[in-house]
Amino acid sequence: MSGSAIPPQEKEKAQKILNEAIKLPENKTCADCNAMGPRWASMNLGVFVCLNCSGIHRRLGVNISKVQSVTV
């Protein structure tokens, strides 16, 4: 077993927090292009972005923007 494995209850807690954050009015649009319903998060910038902008963020590199999907 790997030392970096996250217990299921911690994953559920993190997903619940993320789901609440995405429902906030200021997070209903992409931080870059204002598209409705962003489903990606820049983990180190703390913003939500759309699929198209997530690709741009990925190309910037993880040292600038680490992007992950909001959905499991």
Contacts in CASP RR format, 6 or more apart in sequence:
PFRMAT RR
TARGET T0000
AUTHOR 0000-0000-0000
METHOD contacts of the structure
MODEL  1
MSGSAIPPQEKEKAQKILNEAIKLPENKTCADCNAMGPRWASMNLGVFVC
LNCSGIHRRLGVNISKVQSVTV
11 72 0 8 1.000
15 72 0 8 1.000
18 41 0 8 1.000
18 70 0 8 1.000
19 70 0 8 1.000
21 27 0 8 1.000
21 48 0 8 1.000
22 38 0 8 1.000
22 48 0 8 1.000
22 70 0 8 1.000
27 38 0 8 1.000
27 48 0 8 1.000
28 36 0 8 1.000
28 37 0 8 1.000
28 38 0 8 1.000
29 35 0 8 1.000
29 36 0 8 1.000
29 37 0 8 1.000
29 38 0 8 1.000
30 36 0 8 1.000
30 37 0 8 1.000
30 38 0 8 1.000
30 48 0 8 1.000
30 49 0 8 1.000
30 50 0 8 1.000
30 53 0 8 1.000
31 38 0 8 1.000
31 42 0 8 1.000
31 45 0 8 1.000
31 47 0 8 1.000
31 48 0 8 1.000
31 49 0 8 1.000
31 53 0 8 1.000
32 47 0 8 1.000
32 49 0 8 1.000
32 50 0 8 1.000
32 53 0 8 1.000
32 56 0 8 1.000
33 50 0 8 1.000
33 52 0 8 1.000
33 53 0 8 1.000
35 50 0 8 1.000
35 52 0 8 1.000
35 53 0 8 1.000
37 48 0 8 1.000
37 50 0 8 1.000
38 48 0 8 1.000
38 49 0 8 1.000
38 50 0 8 1.000
38 53 0 8 1.000
38 70 0 8 1.000
39 48 0 8 1.000
39 50 0 8 1.000
39 51 0 8 1.000
39 69 0 8 1.000
39 70 0 8 1.000
39 71 0 8 1.000
40 48 0 8 1.000
40 49 0 8 1.000
40 50 0 8 1.000
40 51 0 8 1.000
40 53 0 8 1.000
40 54 0 8 1.000
40 57 0 8 1.000
40 67 0 8 1.000
40 68 0 8 1.000
40 69 0 8 1.000
40 70 0 8 1.000
41 47 0 8 1.000
41 48 0 8 1.000
41 49 0 8 1.000
41 67 0 8 1.000
41 68 0 8 1.000
41 69 0 8 1.000
41 70 0 8 1.000
42 48 0 8 1.000
42 49 0 8 1.000
42 57 0 8 1.000
42 65 0 8 1.000
42 66 0 8 1.000
42 67 0 8 1.000
43 66 0 8 1.000
43 67 0 8 1.000
43 68 0 8 1.000
44 62 0 8 1.000
44 64 0 8 1.000
44 65 0 8 1.000
44 66 0 8 1.000
45 65 0 8 1.000
48 70 0 8 1.000
49 57 0 8 1.000
49 67 0 8 1.000
54 67 0 8 1.000
55 67 0 8 1.000
57 64 0 8 1.000
57 65 0 8 1.000
57 67 0 8 1.000
58 65 0 8 1.000
58 67 0 8 1.000
END
